[in-house]
Structures are given as C-alpha cells and as structure tokens.
Amino acid sequence: MQLTLNDFDCKDAPPKWIPQEKWEDILALSVLPGPLDSLCVHLAQNSESWKAWYKSDYPEREPLPLSSSAGEEGMTTGKNEIKRKYFYCNQQHLIHFHILTFINVF
C-alpha cells in the first residue's frame, strides 16, 4: 500500500526538495502513534522552514521548525525523537557523525 498526504487529509503537495524514497520513509513514520504522528503533514505545510533547517550547516544544533500551536503538543514534546528519526530518514550521509555523537554521550 502506497501512503500519500491524502491519507492524512492534507491537500498540500509533498516537498519537492525531499527525495521520493525519503518522503516515503517520512510517510511511514507519520502513521506511528506518538510524537511522529502526521509528521508528513507538518513537513508539507511548513516546507520552507524545514528546508532551511535541513540545509543549514549544522542542523543538529538548530531548533526544529516546530510551532507550539494547538494540536501539535505531541510533536513539540517529542523533539529529540523527531530529530533522530528525521536525520535517519533524510540525512544518511551524517550517520557517521550520529554514531560518534552517540558513542561520546554514552
């Protein structure tokens, strides 16, 4: 089954700057209950903010482009999980950095 934004009642278009394969990963993450629920909708509706974060030199040091408006409490409380999952899905080239960060933390 192929998920689309229509499955989340979203009329926005998928962000063109996210490769299709990675977008499909984000769609799959978006059906999980919890802070990742409907992440794809937030990305589609706030594409330029997410793109600026993604393209920044050190996105792992930048705050996530999440708003605290009503209905997004789950996303704002799960920022670390969202950041980790987003990196995993979209920035495979930084996996070495994240492994070293994990090792240094523990």
Rosetta blueprint (number, residue, H / E / L):
1 M L
2 Q L
3 L L
4 T L
5 L H
6 N H
7 D H
8 F H
9 D L
10 C L
11 K L
12 D L
13 A L
14 P L
15 P L
16 K L
17 W L
18 I L
19 P L
20 Q H
21 E H
22 K H
23 W H
24 E H
25 D H
26 I H
27 L H
28 A H
29 L H
30 S H
31 V L
32 L L
33 P L
34 G L
35 P L
36 L L
37 D L
38 S L
39 L H
40 C H
41 V H
42 H H
43 L H
44 A H
45 Q H
46 N L
47 S H
48 E H
49 S H
50 W H
51 K H
52 A H
53 W H
54 Y H
55 K H
56 S L
57 D L
58 Y L
59 P H
60 E H
61 R H
62 E L
63 P L
64 L L
65 P L
66 L L
67 S L
68 S L
69 S L
70 A L
71 G L
72 E L
73 E H
74 G H
75 M H
76 T H
77 T H
78 G L
79 K H
80 N H
81 E H
82 I H
83 K H
84 R H
85 K H
86 Y H
87 F H
88 Y H
89 C H
90 N H
91 Q L
92 Q H
93 H H
94 L H
95 I H
96 H H
97 F H
98 H H
99 I H
100 L H
101 T H
102 F H
103 I H
104 N H
105 V H
106 F L
